[in-house]
Amino acid sequence: MTALDLLLPHDDLAAAWRTARPRAAGRHLDSAACSRQSERVLGAVAQHARHEAELGGYVAQAAAEHLLQQGRSVIGGLAGMAAADVVFVESAQAALAALLAAWRLPAGTRVAAPTGEYGPNLALLRAAGLEVVPVASDGDGRVDVAALERLLTADPPRFVHLTHVGSHRGVVQPAREVAALCRAHGVPLVLDAAQSLGHVDVDLGADVVYSTSRKWLAGPRGVGVLCVRPAVAAELTPAVPAPGDVPPLRALESGEAHVAGRVGLVLAVGEHLAAGPDRVRERLAALGRAARTVLDGAAGWSVVEPAGEPTSTTTLRPPDGVDVAATRARLLAEHGVVTTAAGPERAPGEMTGPVLRVSPHLDATLDDLEALAAAL
């Protein structure tokens, strides 16, 4: 199969997404790091900042509260939760840090995570004094559901942490099956959806879902979300309780925040819904299949993921002697192609060397992928 034989669905969606944004300065194939915001989102952020200058920051925030509450409701819906279960934070890592700080689990508490868990998440779990029990994964990095079931049956951890789609590999974890297992054993599932919200379905039954604005939802940087079901929220003890007129979970939402960024995120989520989440997922999955077909073997680079993995993220192992970071820099400087050099610190229990990550969004074309293959 050649690139010309590959068909990408929903060209209308791609055209609309492209038209809604400033013209790219090159070939942006790095949405797993940071997507491009639309003119509407950029305008909403700027408008709120202007309102802060005109009215005062807290007055402008109060004026935007109805919109922000709509955003909490819509984001909650994407995660299968209610508006009262959702708070805005500053990033995915800030969400996990806020959750752990309020959960106040005793030092030495055992929690489970796959061997390929995201390195910074492991660092936060351990910094909170928790003992991370690794759960085996298969050759593609997917958690071994049978091994997890044995652990949950014999010696259940306090909770299971699962990164839905990795930062280092475009493989989707079996989160629905994991959530069902955890629910059957009365063990909460905490789902890192930083790479999956807006990319694949996250309404899977997890007890906690947290994510960021800047990746697949194409919102502003400096904004994240934390969604917590009531059973887990009842176990949290924030340092400063929320006012009595708002849901208790709101205590985890920083009052001194980039409110303009939150407004932008709400607009970006609205654009995602208007595009149709199912259609978005179908095109992103097709882009991933196309990328793996076009890039596998190019200049000796090899694709890590199974060809049919339903994500847009493709990671490439370098040929012997090729420096991934230098290649990433060369692609940007000489060809205007934006990618990520992902080092083994992203998944220290799984990675043995760096990879080049390619993550096109809806507006990417087969020509973009072929140009990258040629530039490698």
C-alpha positions, 0 to 999 in steps of 0.5 A: 500500500502506498500513501496514495492508496490511503483514504482519510475520512472527513475531509470537510472536518479537516478543511474546517479545522484548518480554516479556523486557525492561523496559517501554520508556519510549517508542518505541525505534526506535534499535537501530542505536545501542543496543538494549534488553537483556533482564531476563535479560541485565541480571540476569546482568551484575548477578550477575557484578558481585556475584560480583566483590564477594563473591569478588574480580574475578579469582576471579569471572572464573575461575568464569565462564570456561567460560561465556565460552568457550562464548560465544567458540564460539557467536560464532565460529560466527556468523562461520564461525570457531572459538572459538580465533579469537575474543576479547572487546574493548571495542567494534568500534572497539577491535577494529579498533585492536587488530587494526591495532596487532598487525598492524604493517603498514609505513607507507604500506601500501595498503588498499582500502575503499569510498568510503562507508566509515565515517568513524571506521574511515578515521581508524583506518586512516590513524592506523596509517599506512595509505594507503586506496585508495577503491573506487567504489560504486554509487548505493545505496552498494554497493561496485562488485564489478567495480571491486574485481576490477580493483584486486585483479587489477592492483595488489592492496592488503594487505587490503580493509576493508568495513563490511557495513551502514553506520552511515549507510545500511541497505544490505547490502554484497555481502560474500559476493562480495567475500570470494570475490574476495579469497580468489581473489586472496589478499587478506584481507577485514576485515569491520566487522559492527558493524551486521550481527551479529545483523541479517543473516548474517555467515558469508560467508568474511571473514578478520576479522570484528569487531563490538559487543555493544550493537546488534542482539545487544542485549547490554551496552555496553562489549563487542565481539568480534574474530574472526580466521582463523588465516592472518591471526592468524599475521601478528599480533605482540601487544605482550604474548604470550598465556600458553602455555595459551590460543590466541595470539589471546587476547593481544589480549583485555584482562585488565582488562575489563568481564567482567560485560559479556562475561557479558551478551553471551554471554547475549544471543547465547544469546537470539539463537540461541534466537529463531532467527537466520533468523527474527530476520533475516526480521522485521527485514527486514520491519520495514525494508520496512514502515518505508520504506513508511510513512515515505517522503514523510511530511512531505516526508522521503524514504527513502534505501534501496531499499524491499526492502533486507533490513535494519531500518535506514531513513534519511530525507533531510530536506525543504529547510530542516529541521534533522535534529538538531533533529527528532531532539531534538523527536521524543524530547522531544515524542513519546518516539520514539528515533532517531539524527541521522546526520551526514556525518562517518559516511561523508565520502566519500559523504554530502552532508548529515545523515539521520535514522536509524530502526532498530526491533528485533523488538518494534517495531510498525506503530503505532510506525512510523505514530506516527513518520510522524505526528510528523515 
